[in-house]
Amino acid sequence: MFRKTILSLTAAAALTTSAFAAGHAKDIVDTAAAAGDFGTLLAAAEAAGLVDTLKSEGPFTVFAPTDAAFAALPEGTVADLLKPENKEQLAAILTYHVVAGKVMSTDLTDDMEAATVNGDTVMIDLDNGVMVDDANVTAADIEATNGVIHVIDKVIMPGT
């Protein structure tokens, strides 16, 4: 079972990395779109009015939850957040996933706090792999023309 899990994770990481490698001459939004596993994140960024910001000069560091991470939220959460009346709440959640500047994995230290664009901080834990709050980083240092993407397996929430 353990061997099968490791092989699956290795294969998934290789596929994600190769999808991103082809698009490193693109901005964060276009790089995420080319990878194919961030449709929900991109739809949420559009609904929150953040696409133009994420396509701007930056640089930005984005902790990008996959579609599976959004699917793991309680049923109806994503649909509710995408409603126009929840635009401010959605923007607060998404900007919690963004740090100003380009922060590569080699810049991280255990138990460091990073200020997010929404004003809160995320905690970086290096004890058991790389974690941002309670999300695991599954692929790191995916460079874009205006920053870097680190793929995470969970949607992180401000104030938790």
Secondary structure, DSSP 8 states (H G I E B T S, - for coil): -HHHHHHHHHHHHHHHHHHHHTTTTS-HHHHHHHHSS-HHHHHHHHHTT-HHHHHSS--EEEEEE-HHHHHTS-TTHHHHHTSGGGHHHHHHHHHTTEEES---GGG--TTEEEE-TTS-EEEEE-TTS-EETTEEEEEEEEEETTEEEEEESS---TT-
